[in-house]
Amino acid sequence: MSKPKTPIHFTVDGKKCQAFLGQTILQAAKDNGVYIPALCRWEGFEPAGACRVCTVRVAGRTMAACTQPVTEGMAVENNVPDLQDMRKSLIEMLFVEGNHMCPTCEKSGNCELQALAYRFQMLVPRFPFQFPARKVEAAGKKILLEHNRCIKCLRCVRGVRTRDNKAVFGALRRSRDKEITVDQALAAALPEKQARQAMDRCPVGSILRKEVGFVVPIGKRKYDKEPIGSDVEKAKD
């Protein structure tokens, strides 16, 4: 018989919470009904700490909640004004760094970046738009890669693999020059279900299944009526 797990006690903004050894702050907070935003996290993937939207503060130090394990007695600051403003600024940076045209995007209403912009009431970004020159990679048989919308969260790199565990997506270069690439031969061989999963796992409209668009009509999509992280969304989880 396996030994029972020993609980770890911690707090988030003063709320008493309980976790288990090995859980990250993000996982444990969710189990305790506390919302921490994140864009690069996907259940079952190894945490990457790529987006930093989940940044919290512990003992005066900021850290990514998706990678930091919970420890006994930890006091986490989450929903405080300066951290919320920092998260909003990160979201604004993601918008101005790319070319996002929400009204014409197939993921509008299902886009996690868009949902967080609504949640943080982003109106006019505080940063100038960069308008980078980026291509649309549409030569493949099944997958269209729209680089203008990519936020480099690495979900596709970590989570889209063939049956023999070959990575379909990869990352070239680093920092501001980082670019997601796709092995079109492997992508073309993906089963239909997995090709759609690649699209669904992308938090924005960067990965699209070719010849399939607007399957769910605008107005009936997940985030149209309630912002991500709202009480209604928590109830759905």
C-alpha positions as CSV (number, residue, x, y, z in Angstrom):
1,M,0.0,0.0,0.0
2,S,1.2,3.5,-0.8
3,K,1.6,5.9,2.1
4,P,-1.0,8.6,2.6
5,K,0.1,12.0,1.3
6,T,1.1,14.4,4.0
7,P,-0.7,17.8,3.6
8,I,1.2,21.0,3.3
9,H,-0.4,24.2,4.7
10,F,0.1,27.6,3.0
11,T,-1.9,30.8,2.4
12,V,-2.8,32.8,-0.7
13,D,-3.6,36.4,0.1
14,G,-4.3,35.3,3.7
15,K,-6.6,32.5,2.7
16,K,-5.7,29.2,4.4
17,C,-5.0,26.5,1.8
18,Q,-3.8,22.9,1.7
19,A,-1.5,21.2,-0.9
20,F,0.6,18.1,-1.2
21,L,4.3,17.6,-1.7
22,G,5.3,18.2,-5.3
23,Q,2.4,20.5,-6.2
24,T,3.2,23.9,-7.7
25,I,1.6,27.1,-6.4
26,L,-0.6,27.2,-9.5
27,Q,-1.8,23.7,-9.1
28,A,-2.4,24.0,-5.4
29,A,-4.2,27.4,-5.8
30,K,-6.6,25.9,-8.4
31,D,-7.4,23.0,-6.1
32,N,-8.2,25.5,-3.4
33,G,-10.5,27.6,-5.6
34,V,-8.0,30.4,-6.1
35,Y,-7.5,31.8,-9.6
36,I,-4.0,32.6,-10.9
37,P,-3.9,33.5,-14.7
38,A,-1.6,31.6,-17.0
39,L,-1.1,31.3,-20.7
40,C,1.7,28.7,-21.2
41,R,0.3,26.1,-18.8
42,W,-1.6,23.0,-20.0
43,E,-2.7,20.1,-17.8
44,G,-0.3,17.2,-18.2
45,F,2.6,19.3,-19.7
46,E,5.8,20.0,-17.9
47,P,5.7,23.6,-16.7
48,A,7.8,26.0,-18.7
49,G,7.4,29.4,-17.0
50,A,7.3,30.9,-20.5
51,C,4.5,33.6,-20.2
52,R,5.1,34.8,-16.6
53,V,1.5,35.9,-16.4
54,C,1.2,33.6,-13.3
55,T,3.8,35.6,-11.4
56,V,3.2,35.7,-7.7
57,R,5.2,37.0,-4.7
58,V,6.6,35.0,-1.8
59,A,8.7,36.6,1.0
60,G,9.2,39.6,-1.1
61,R,10.4,37.7,-4.2
62,T,8.5,37.3,-7.4
63,M,8.3,33.9,-9.0
64,A,6.3,31.9,-11.6
65,A,3.5,30.1,-9.8
66,C,3.5,27.3,-12.5
67,T,7.1,26.2,-11.7
68,Q,7.5,27.0,-7.9
69,P,6.6,24.1,-5.6
70,V,4.5,24.8,-2.5
71,T,6.3,24.6,0.9
72,E,5.0,24.4,4.4
73,G,4.0,27.8,5.8
74,M,4.4,29.6,2.4
75,A,2.5,32.9,2.3
76,V,1.7,33.7,-1.4
77,E,0.6,37.2,-2.6
78,N,-1.5,36.9,-5.7
79,N,-4.4,39.3,-6.1
80,V,-2.6,42.5,-5.1
81,P,-2.6,45.7,-7.2
82,D,1.1,45.8,-8.3
83,L,1.1,42.2,-9.4
84,Q,-2.2,42.6,-11.2
85,D,-0.8,45.7,-13.0
86,M,2.3,43.7,-13.9
87,R,0.2,41.0,-15.4
88,K,-1.8,43.5,-17.4
89,S,1.4,45.0,-18.7
90,L,2.6,41.6,-19.9
91,I,-0.7,41.0,-21.7
92,E,-0.4,44.4,-23.3
93,M,3.1,43.6,-24.4
94,L,1.9,40.4,-26.1
95,F,-0.6,42.4,-28.0
96,V,1.7,45.1,-29.3
97,E,4.6,42.6,-30.0
98,G,2.5,40.7,-32.5
99,N,-0.2,41.5,-35.1
100,H,-3.5,40.6,-33.5
101,M,-6.7,41.2,-35.4
102,C,-9.4,39.7,-33.1
103,P,-12.5,40.4,-35.3
104,T,-11.1,38.3,-38.2
105,C,-9.5,35.6,-36.1
106,E,-10.9,32.0,-36.1
107,K,-10.1,31.8,-32.4
108,S,-12.0,34.9,-31.4
109,G,-14.2,34.0,-28.5
110,N,-12.0,31.0,-27.7
111,C,-8.8,32.9,-27.4
112,E,-7.1,32.9,-24.0
113,L,-5.1,36.0,-24.6
114,Q,-8.3,37.8,-25.7
115,A,-10.1,36.6,-22.6
116,L,-7.3,37.9,-20.3
117,A,-7.4,41.2,-22.0
118,Y,-11.1,41.4,-21.2
119,R,-10.5,40.3,-17.6
120,F,-7.8,42.9,-17.0
121,Q,-9.9,45.5,-18.9
122,M,-7.2,46.3,-21.4
123,L,-8.4,49.2,-23.6
124,V,-5.3,51.0,-25.0
125,P,-1.9,49.4,-24.4
126,R,0.6,51.6,-22.7
127,F,3.3,50.4,-25.2
128,P,3.7,51.3,-28.9
129,F,2.7,48.7,-31.4
130,Q,5.6,47.1,-33.1
131,F,3.9,45.9,-36.3
132,P,6.5,43.2,-37.0
133,A,6.7,41.7,-40.5
134,R,5.8,38.1,-40.0
135,K,4.8,35.4,-42.5
136,V,1.9,33.0,-42.6
137,E,3.2,29.4,-43.1
138,A,0.5,27.8,-45.2
139,A,2.4,25.3,-47.4
140,G,1.6,22.3,-45.2
141,K,-1.2,19.8,-45.9
142,K,-3.1,20.1,-42.6
143,I,-1.6,22.8,-40.4
144,L,-1.5,26.5,-41.0
145,L,1.0,28.4,-38.8
146,E,0.1,32.1,-38.3
147,H,3.2,33.7,-36.9
148,N,1.5,37.1,-36.4
149,R,-0.6,35.7,-33.5
150,C,2.1,33.5,-31.9
151,I,3.0,34.4,-28.3
152,K,5.8,31.8,-27.9
153,C,4.1,30.0,-25.0
154,L,5.7,26.7,-26.2
155,R,2.5,24.6,-25.6
156,C,2.8,23.2,-29.1
157,V,6.5,22.3,-28.7
158,R,5.8,20.5,-25.4
159,G,2.5,18.9,-26.2
160,V,2.1,18.0,-29.9
161,R,4.0,14.8,-30.7
162,T,3.7,11.8,-33.0
163,R,2.9,8.3,-31.7
164,D,6.7,7.5,-31.7
165,N,7.2,10.8,-29.6
166,K,8.7,12.9,-32.3
167,A,8.1,16.7,-31.8
168,V,5.9,18.2,-34.5
169,F,6.8,21.8,-33.5
170,G,10.1,23.3,-32.5
171,A,11.6,26.7,-31.5
172,L,14.3,28.5,-33.4
173,R,16.6,31.1,-31.9
174,R,16.0,32.9,-28.6
175,S,14.5,36.0,-27.0
176,R,12.8,38.4,-29.3
177,D,14.0,36.5,-32.4
178,K,12.4,33.2,-31.2
179,E,10.2,31.6,-33.8
180,I,8.0,28.5,-33.7
181,T,8.6,26.1,-36.6
182,V,6.6,23.1,-37.7
183,D,7.8,19.8,-39.3
184,Q,5.3,19.8,-42.2
185,A,5.9,16.1,-43.0
186,L,5.1,15.1,-39.4
187,A,2.2,17.5,-39.3
188,A,0.7,16.1,-42.5
189,A,0.8,12.6,-41.0
190,L,-1.1,13.5,-37.8
191,P,-4.5,11.9,-37.4
192,E,-7.4,14.3,-37.7
193,K,-8.1,14.2,-34.0
194,Q,-4.5,15.2,-33.2
195,A,-4.4,17.9,-35.8
196,R,-7.5,19.5,-34.2
197,Q,-5.9,19.1,-30.7
198,A,-2.9,21.1,-31.9
199,M,-5.2,23.9,-32.8
200,D,-7.1,23.6,-29.5
201,R,-4.0,23.6,-27.4
202,C,-2.7,26.9,-28.9
203,P,-4.1,29.6,-26.6
204,V,-4.4,32.0,-29.5
205,G,-5.1,31.6,-33.3
206,S,-1.6,30.8,-34.3
207,I,-2.1,27.1,-35.1
208,L,-5.1,26.4,-37.4
209,R,-6.4,23.2,-39.0
210,K,-6.5,24.1,-42.7
211,E,-9.9,24.1,-44.4
212,V,-11.7,24.3,-41.0
213,G,-12.8,27.7,-39.7
214,F,-15.5,29.2,-37.5
215,V,-16.9,25.7,-36.6
216,V,-18.4,27.3,-33.5
217,P,-20.3,30.5,-34.5
218,I,-19.2,33.7,-32.8
219,G,-21.6,34.4,-30.0
220,K,-21.6,30.8,-28.9
221,R,-17.9,30.5,-27.9
222,K,-16.5,29.9,-24.5
223,Y,-15.3,33.3,-23.5
224,D,-18.0,35.5,-25.3
225,K,-20.2,36.0,-22.3
226,E,-18.0,35.6,-19.2
227,P,-14.3,36.4,-18.8
228,I,-11.7,33.7,-18.1
229,G,-11.3,33.1,-14.4
230,S,-14.9,34.3,-13.6
231,D,-17.1,32.4,-11.2
232,V,-19.0,31.0,-14.2
233,E,-15.8,29.6,-15.7
234,K,-14.8,28.1,-12.3
235,A,-18.1,26.3,-12.1
236,K,-17.5,24.8,-15.6
237,D,-14.1,23.4,-14.4
